[in-house]
Every structure is written in structure tokens, then in C-alpha cells.
Amino acid sequence: MIKLSIGRPATQWRWAILVVVLATLVIAAACGNSSREDQSTPDVEPLPGATPTDTASFLSLLDELELDWVVPEIALQRDWAEQGGSLVQITDPRSEWELYDFTDAASLDRFIDAARAGEVADLPVDAFAWTSDDVVFFLRAAEQSPETVQRFVSLFGEPVLATGSAVSIVDSTEQSGEADSSETDDRSEPRTDSPPDAVVAVGTEAVRVGIGTYCWTGPEVGICADAVGRITGLGTLHVSRGELFVLQAELPWETLSQSYVSAWSQDTTKEIEAGEDWRAWSPEDSGVELPAAVSSGQLQLTADLAPGAYIVEVRLLLEPGDVSYGFLLNVEGDAETNDSGPEPAKDPGYEQVRAAAPIETVIINIAESFPVQYFVAIQSGLPSGCAAFAGIDSSVVGTEIRIDVWNLVPAPSEPIACTAIYGTIDNTVALGSDFDSGTEYTVIVNGEERAAFVAQ
């Protein structure tokens, strides 16, 4: 039933006009929302959940993006970092990230300002950086991960910082949403016409070395480069006096004909120049030689030095040519005793036999290099005062990495009384980088499965 009001026609018309106006506004608002939805950019991916405020929330973000990730058991140390950083590896698409937490947003802002001004050394090489609250996350080797760059630009906007060659691709990411796949493929191949990158490592610590003077012949051309002074990387390797450590690189070690390892105290060495990822030094004396030997595809060195800070240069002559690697070494220990270094092993006066060493810990260490290089840090036991470390054997069979750690102990026929002192020793086994991406490898130490990793 329709009810009419006859007595107040003016009021009736006012209500009718108001209803029409309100209906018009509702329709216009609906059209406006539809128009804005149509004009939205489909390529921009909405940020799922909360933005990362620390390392844990960054990993949660990766889970929400359905990205598979791995966090190796390695603490990243950089001079400017307020605390140790975390290495995060995304498997598909492949990329590596460094994450550092700061105490507050103000200290993080000061760091970014100083880095932009070129006042911060030891930054990740060729990287993009984004920030969120108190955390900065660096995408390593950004130019090799164009898909990842585009995805995170859509999430967080343009990077707040770019280092090395990543600076040159900032413009290209703004001008084009796609990277030239042929160029990316070329960059992903190792440089074969110049010496490969190398690292030195001990335990769970690995440091990139600098490349100095070299003359190298590749499959296409030969290149010679002269460096002024001794060239090192930026990081410092920390060892105990007399401790074994290794230099690892993808080199044809079987063709090594000569090797020279020299060390100079930093007290008598002058820094003459520095770059983004290297430093140049000029020693004032002849230095001292360190013992070195090739074992299991790596150069094994001994820190036969008094405690202190050193510049170390490794010169190698191989079939492709000669190369000098350099790094900073900090030797720790009691400077007042045994300044000449560890005494050579003495004949114990009784027969010894090899025995499998008890294994305390096994840690996979992934070094910052290209290609990615893998190490196994092993702490083994010395069950008595008569036990001595005797060496390590390693081999790769299929997807199994087999490592045997040996001690020398008195032969069963020897009636020797040994002190009941249990000691430990740390060693690093360099595995190299010749692994199939995406394949899981198992590490077996002294017959027992102790660790596993998925090759990147």
C-alpha cells in the first residue's frame, strides 16, 4: 500500500530530492572504487603480513612468499655491524642475503647515510640493500638475481643502497622490468681468463682473500695484471698460534710447481691504498716464511707465528700461470711463551698406530665466494695425553661426502700409562664447489652421518 501525504507537498518534494541525491552519491562512490581498481598496477605485489622488523620476521616473510630458504650455521662478521649477521640462502630463484639487526632505527639511518657517503668499508659486494625498522637486508650479487630484484622492488620500493656493480643496474631496473637473460647467463659463469676467487678458512670462519699481481692464461686470452703492494681482502682470519688453516680456490692444484707463503707484521707494514673490497700494503722488511702443503684440493697452512696481526701473501705457480693471494691474519695466544712458534713433534719413544678420532661437532660452512664454496668444520677429540692428531682423509662418492679423522695412539702392544686428559682440536675440510644445484649431500664423518646440505 502506498501512503500519500497531501497536506505538506513541499516537504514531500524535499525528501524525494534528498533520496535522489543520496542514491547518486552511492552510485558515484561505487563507480569511483571500480575505476581505482581498474587503474591499479597488476605488477605490484601486495606486501603479505607485516614488514620485517628483524631476522626472524624476514624469514617469516619468505615463508609467506612461498620461498624455500636455508640459514647456514655461520655468523657473518663485518666491522660496521653492531652484532653478527645472518646469511640466508633462497633456493629458487637462487639468491643470497645478509641480514643485520641494529639497536634502533636512528642508528640504522646513520649507517645508511655513512654508507651512501662512501664512509663505510667492508660492505657486501655488488649488493642492493633495503631497510625495515631496525634491520637492513642486503641482496648479494644483485646483478645475478634480476627476478629477485624485481620482486623485492615491488614489495619495498627502490633499494636504499647499492654497492659495486649493483650501482650500474639501478637505472636498468627503473627503465625495464625484465633483465637480458643472455647477459645474466654470461655473468653467472666463472671468470676463466683470470685467477679464481679464493677464501681462507678455519673452523666456522671463512674470509675472502685479495688477488694481487698475476699472469693468467685462459681458454680464450691471457691476462697479466700488476698490483702495487700486497693486496688483501677486508676481513681478518683469526687463528691460534700453530693452528692449521686452509686456502681454497678452484685451481688445478695437481699442476702446482711452486708456492711461497710470506707474512709481515702489521706493525712494520704501511697501508698505501684501499678499494671497496681490497686493501694494498707496503711491507718494510722481508717478512717470514710459513709452511704450506697441498692436501685434498686445498692449500694447508700453519700459523707458525708469534701472536699479533699480520699481512700474509700466498704466491702460486700453476699450469695456467702465477697468482698472488693476500689476506689479513690475527694470531692469538700467549706472546710471552714459545715466541718461536710450536715445537716440532718429537718421537714419543714407543710404537704408535692410527685410530679413528672421536667426533665432537660437525658444522657446514658456506663461504662468501662465487661460485659458492663449502667447508666442513670438525672438532675432534684427543682421548688422552698420548693421543695426537694424525690427519684427515676425504672423498665424495655420489651424494655422500665421506670424511675420516685420525689420531695417533700407542699401539696395543705398548704398555704405556697415559694421562687421563681429554683434549679437542678444530680442523676444516674444504669441499670445493663442484656440486649439483638443488641436490642434497650427506656428510659422513668416521662412518656416522653427521650433517647434510642442499647445494646452491
PyMOL commands that set and color helices and strands:
alter all, ss='L'
color gray80, all
select helices_A, chain A and resi 9-39+55-64+105-116+142-144+146-156+164-175+181-188+253-255+266-268
alter helices_A, ss='H'
color red, helices_A
select strands_A, chain A and resi 69-70+75-76+85-91+94-101+128-132+135-139+161-162+198-202+205-208+210-217+222-225+230-232+236-240+244-249+258-265+269-274+279-283+288-289+292-294+299-302+308-318+321-332+352-356+359-367+373-382+388-397+400-410+423-432+440-445+448-454
alter strands_A, ss='S'
color yellow, strands_A
deselect
rebuild
show_as cartoon
